[in-house]
């Protein structure tokens, strides 16, 4: 890993770990606000960011579900929104044109 270049995968895993740790004891108001802001900023995220954040929210939802916490359903819905946006980005992406293809 080059110095000065952030590792998106490592950042995603840290986010997932943090959310799971917080979810394991119960979501607080600050974390809930951060999650809401994350979802509000979703249009600014890259495909990798959408997938990573969706995965982190999904993991936190699973922990909340195991605890019987009401936040599980909300977190799961938010995770599905982010993952759905990622699928939309892939589905709506322009298909690459082979170098030898000629457009008329």
Biotite code that builds the C-alpha atoms (Angstrom):
import biotite.structure as struc

atoms = struc.array([
    struc.Atom([0.000, 0.000, 0.000], chain_id="A", res_id=1, res_name="UNK", atom_name="CA", element="C"),
    struc.Atom([1.483, 3.314, -1.033], chain_id="A", res_id=2, res_name="UNK", atom_name="CA", element="C"),
    struc.Atom([1.759, 6.038, 1.550], chain_id="A", res_id=3, res_name="UNK", atom_name="CA", element="C"),
    struc.Atom([-0.893, 8.708, 1.085], chain_id="A", res_id=4, res_name="UNK", atom_name="CA", element="C"),
    struc.Atom([-3.296, 6.478, -0.869], chain_id="A", res_id=5, res_name="UNK", atom_name="CA", element="C"),
    struc.Atom([-6.273, 5.468, 1.261], chain_id="A", res_id=6, res_name="UNK", atom_name="CA", element="C"),
    struc.Atom([-7.243, 1.812, 1.235], chain_id="A", res_id=7, res_name="UNK", atom_name="CA", element="C"),
    struc.Atom([-10.980, 1.848, 0.550], chain_id="A", res_id=8, res_name="UNK", atom_name="CA", element="C"),
    struc.Atom([-11.338, -1.778, 1.610], chain_id="A", res_id=9, res_name="UNK", atom_name="CA", element="C"),
    struc.Atom([-9.676, -1.136, 4.947], chain_id="A", res_id=10, res_name="UNK", atom_name="CA", element="C"),
    struc.Atom([-11.842, 1.942, 5.525], chain_id="A", res_id=11, res_name="UNK", atom_name="CA", element="C"),
    struc.Atom([-14.961, -0.088, 4.719], chain_id="A", res_id=12, res_name="UNK", atom_name="CA", element="C"),
    struc.Atom([-13.986, -2.804, 7.178], chain_id="A", res_id=13, res_name="UNK", atom_name="CA", element="C"),
    struc.Atom([-13.328, -0.218, 9.891], chain_id="A", res_id=14, res_name="UNK", atom_name="CA", element="C"),
    struc.Atom([-16.770, 1.299, 9.282], chain_id="A", res_id=15, res_name="UNK", atom_name="CA", element="C"),
    struc.Atom([-18.385, -2.130, 9.449], chain_id="A", res_id=16, res_name="UNK", atom_name="CA", element="C"),
    struc.Atom([-16.529, -2.978, 12.662], chain_id="A", res_id=17, res_name="UNK", atom_name="CA", element="C"),
    struc.Atom([-17.491, 0.325, 14.281], chain_id="A", res_id=18, res_name="UNK", atom_name="CA", element="C"),
    struc.Atom([-21.160, -0.054, 13.392], chain_id="A", res_id=19, res_name="UNK", atom_name="CA", element="C"),
    struc.Atom([-21.254, -3.648, 14.612], chain_id="A", res_id=20, res_name="UNK", atom_name="CA", element="C"),
    struc.Atom([-19.601, -2.669, 17.911], chain_id="A", res_id=21, res_name="UNK", atom_name="CA", element="C"),
    struc.Atom([-22.116, 0.138, 18.440], chain_id="A", res_id=22, res_name="UNK", atom_name="CA", element="C"),
    struc.Atom([-25.068, -2.013, 17.367], chain_id="A", res_id=23, res_name="UNK", atom_name="CA", element="C"),
    struc.Atom([-24.029, -4.727, 19.805], chain_id="A", res_id=24, res_name="UNK", atom_name="CA", element="C"),
    struc.Atom([-24.703, -2.388, 22.747], chain_id="A", res_id=25, res_name="UNK", atom_name="CA", element="C"),
    struc.Atom([-27.505, -0.388, 21.129], chain_id="A", res_id=26, res_name="UNK", atom_name="CA", element="C"),
    struc.Atom([-27.625, 2.452, 18.657], chain_id="A", res_id=27, res_name="UNK", atom_name="CA", element="C"),
    struc.Atom([-27.197, 5.894, 20.199], chain_id="A", res_id=28, res_name="UNK", atom_name="CA", element="C"),
    struc.Atom([-28.521, 9.199, 18.855], chain_id="A", res_id=29, res_name="UNK", atom_name="CA", element="C"),
    struc.Atom([-25.169, 10.281, 17.442], chain_id="A", res_id=30, res_name="UNK", atom_name="CA", element="C"),
    struc.Atom([-24.689, 7.057, 15.495], chain_id="A", res_id=31, res_name="UNK", atom_name="CA", element="C"),
    struc.Atom([-28.270, 7.184, 14.244], chain_id="A", res_id=32, res_name="UNK", atom_name="CA", element="C"),
    struc.Atom([-27.638, 10.722, 12.984], chain_id="A", res_id=33, res_name="UNK", atom_name="CA", element="C"),
    struc.Atom([-24.400, 9.621, 11.288], chain_id="A", res_id=34, res_name="UNK", atom_name="CA", element="C"),
    struc.Atom([-26.195, 6.733, 9.584], chain_id="A", res_id=35, res_name="UNK", atom_name="CA", element="C"),
    struc.Atom([-28.946, 9.099, 8.409], chain_id="A", res_id=36, res_name="UNK", atom_name="CA", element="C"),
    struc.Atom([-26.305, 11.471, 7.002], chain_id="A", res_id=37, res_name="UNK", atom_name="CA", element="C"),
    struc.Atom([-24.546, 8.565, 5.291], chain_id="A", res_id=38, res_name="UNK", atom_name="CA", element="C"),
    struc.Atom([-27.763, 7.581, 3.531], chain_id="A", res_id=39, res_name="UNK", atom_name="CA", element="C"),
    struc.Atom([-28.500, 11.224, 2.638], chain_id="A", res_id=40, res_name="UNK", atom_name="CA", element="C"),
    struc.Atom([-25.021, 11.459, 1.062], chain_id="A", res_id=41, res_name="UNK", atom_name="CA", element="C"),
    struc.Atom([-25.502, 8.216, -0.890], chain_id="A", res_id=42, res_name="UNK", atom_name="CA", element="C"),
    struc.Atom([-25.767, 9.972, -4.283], chain_id="A", res_id=43, res_name="UNK", atom_name="CA", element="C"),
    struc.Atom([-22.180, 11.214, -3.754], chain_id="A", res_id=44, res_name="UNK", atom_name="CA", element="C"),
    struc.Atom([-20.784, 7.719, -3.066], chain_id="A", res_id=45, res_name="UNK", atom_name="CA", element="C"),
    struc.Atom([-18.905, 5.639, -5.592], chain_id="A", res_id=46, res_name="UNK", atom_name="CA", element="C"),
    struc.Atom([-20.002, 2.115, -6.431], chain_id="A", res_id=47, res_name="UNK", atom_name="CA", element="C"),
    struc.Atom([-17.440, 0.731, -3.967], chain_id="A", res_id=48, res_name="UNK", atom_name="CA", element="C"),
    struc.Atom([-18.640, 3.154, -1.301], chain_id="A", res_id=49, res_name="UNK", atom_name="CA", element="C"),
    struc.Atom([-22.276, 2.155, -1.766], chain_id="A", res_id=50, res_name="UNK", atom_name="CA", element="C"),
    struc.Atom([-21.442, -1.526, -1.488], chain_id="A", res_id=51, res_name="UNK", atom_name="CA", element="C"),
    struc.Atom([-19.178, -1.026, 1.537], chain_id="A", res_id=52, res_name="UNK", atom_name="CA", element="C"),
    struc.Atom([-21.671, 1.145, 3.405], chain_id="A", res_id=53, res_name="UNK", atom_name="CA", element="C"),
    struc.Atom([-24.550, -1.154, 2.508], chain_id="A", res_id=54, res_name="UNK", atom_name="CA", element="C"),
    struc.Atom([-22.578, -4.117, 3.805], chain_id="A", res_id=55, res_name="UNK", atom_name="CA", element="C"),
    struc.Atom([-21.701, -2.278, 7.035], chain_id="A", res_id=56, res_name="UNK", atom_name="CA", element="C"),
    struc.Atom([-25.338, -1.338, 7.658], chain_id="A", res_id=57, res_name="UNK", atom_name="CA", element="C"),
    struc.Atom([-26.443, -4.879, 6.876], chain_id="A", res_id=58, res_name="UNK", atom_name="CA", element="C"),
    struc.Atom([-23.966, -6.305, 9.403], chain_id="A", res_id=59, res_name="UNK", atom_name="CA", element="C"),
    struc.Atom([-25.177, -3.833, 12.040], chain_id="A", res_id=60, res_name="UNK", atom_name="CA", element="C"),
    struc.Atom([-28.776, -4.814, 11.250], chain_id="A", res_id=61, res_name="UNK", atom_name="CA", element="C"),
    struc.Atom([-27.920, -8.479, 11.802], chain_id="A", res_id=62, res_name="UNK", atom_name="CA", element="C"),
    struc.Atom([-26.429, -7.682, 15.213], chain_id="A", res_id=63, res_name="UNK", atom_name="CA", element="C"),
    struc.Atom([-29.494, -5.622, 16.176], chain_id="A", res_id=64, res_name="UNK", atom_name="CA", element="C"),
    struc.Atom([-31.774, -8.418, 14.989], chain_id="A", res_id=65, res_name="UNK", atom_name="CA", element="C"),
    struc.Atom([-29.910, -10.952, 17.132], chain_id="A", res_id=66, res_name="UNK", atom_name="CA", element="C"),
    struc.Atom([-30.410, -8.658, 20.133], chain_id="A", res_id=67, res_name="UNK", atom_name="CA", element="C"),
    struc.Atom([-34.110, -8.187, 19.355], chain_id="A", res_id=68, res_name="UNK", atom_name="CA", element="C"),
    struc.Atom([-33.520, -4.462, 18.812], chain_id="A", res_id=69, res_name="UNK", atom_name="CA", element="C"),
    struc.Atom([-36.105, -2.437, 16.875], chain_id="A", res_id=70, res_name="UNK", atom_name="CA", element="C"),
    struc.Atom([-33.308, -0.717, 14.925], chain_id="A", res_id=71, res_name="UNK", atom_name="CA", element="C"),
    struc.Atom([-32.676, -3.941, 12.986], chain_id="A", res_id=72, res_name="UNK", atom_name="CA", element="C"),
    struc.Atom([-35.465, -3.373, 10.481], chain_id="A", res_id=73, res_name="UNK", atom_name="CA", element="C"),
    struc.Atom([-34.527, 0.261, 9.878], chain_id="A", res_id=74, res_name="UNK", atom_name="CA", element="C"),
    struc.Atom([-30.845, -0.561, 9.394], chain_id="A", res_id=75, res_name="UNK", atom_name="CA", element="C"),
    struc.Atom([-31.747, -3.414, 7.052], chain_id="A", res_id=76, res_name="UNK", atom_name="CA", element="C"),
    struc.Atom([-33.959, -1.115, 4.963], chain_id="A", res_id=77, res_name="UNK", atom_name="CA", element="C"),
    struc.Atom([-31.202, 1.500, 4.757], chain_id="A", res_id=78, res_name="UNK", atom_name="CA", element="C"),
    struc.Atom([-28.672, -1.159, 3.763], chain_id="A", res_id=79, res_name="UNK", atom_name="CA", element="C"),
    struc.Atom([-31.024, -2.365, 1.025], chain_id="A", res_id=80, res_name="UNK", atom_name="CA", element="C"),
    struc.Atom([-31.376, 1.217, -0.257], chain_id="A", res_id=81, res_name="UNK", atom_name="CA", element="C"),
    struc.Atom([-27.613, 1.604, -0.589], chain_id="A", res_id=82, res_name="UNK", atom_name="CA", element="C"),
    struc.Atom([-27.139, -1.808, -2.179], chain_id="A", res_id=83, res_name="UNK", atom_name="CA", element="C"),
    struc.Atom([-30.030, -1.046, -4.540], chain_id="A", res_id=84, res_name="UNK", atom_name="CA", element="C"),
    struc.Atom([-28.311, 2.185, -5.583], chain_id="A", res_id=85, res_name="UNK", atom_name="CA", element="C"),
    struc.Atom([-25.152, 0.183, -6.290], chain_id="A", res_id=86, res_name="UNK", atom_name="CA", element="C"),
    struc.Atom([-27.096, -2.213, -8.523], chain_id="A", res_id=87, res_name="UNK", atom_name="CA", element="C"),
    struc.Atom([-28.698, 0.773, -10.272], chain_id="A", res_id=88, res_name="UNK", atom_name="CA", element="C"),
    struc.Atom([-25.255, 2.230, -10.991], chain_id="A", res_id=89, res_name="UNK", atom_name="CA", element="C"),
    struc.Atom([-24.139, -1.039, -12.555], chain_id="A", res_id=90, res_name="UNK", atom_name="CA", element="C"),
    struc.Atom([-27.363, -1.561, -14.499], chain_id="A", res_id=91, res_name="UNK", atom_name="CA", element="C"),
    struc.Atom([-27.439, 1.989, -15.830], chain_id="A", res_id=92, res_name="UNK", atom_name="CA", element="C"),
    struc.Atom([-23.750, 2.141, -16.695], chain_id="A", res_id=93, res_name="UNK", atom_name="CA", element="C"),
    struc.Atom([-22.961, 2.662, -20.344], chain_id="A", res_id=94, res_name="UNK", atom_name="CA", element="C"),
    struc.Atom([-21.858, -0.531, -22.017], chain_id="A", res_id=95, res_name="UNK", atom_name="CA", element="C"),
    struc.Atom([-18.243, -0.455, -23.202], chain_id="A", res_id=96, res_name="UNK", atom_name="CA", element="C"),
    struc.Atom([-17.763, -0.394, -26.939], chain_id="A", res_id=97, res_name="UNK", atom_name="CA", element="C"),
    struc.Atom([-15.053, -2.751, -28.239], chain_id="A", res_id=98, res_name="UNK", atom_name="CA", element="C"),
    struc.Atom([-12.098, -0.938, -29.807], chain_id="A", res_id=99, res_name="UNK", atom_name="CA", element="C"),
    struc.Atom([-12.737, -2.547, -33.194], chain_id="A", res_id=100, res_name="UNK", atom_name="CA", element="C"),
    struc.Atom([-16.435, -1.617, -33.263], chain_id="A", res_id=101, res_name="UNK", atom_name="CA", element="C"),
    struc.Atom([-17.562, 1.125, -35.579], chain_id="A", res_id=102, res_name="UNK", atom_name="CA", element="C"),
    struc.Atom([-20.583, 3.280, -34.779], chain_id="A", res_id=103, res_name="UNK", atom_name="CA", element="C"),
    struc.Atom([-22.776, 4.551, -37.588], chain_id="A", res_id=104, res_name="UNK", atom_name="CA", element="C"),
])
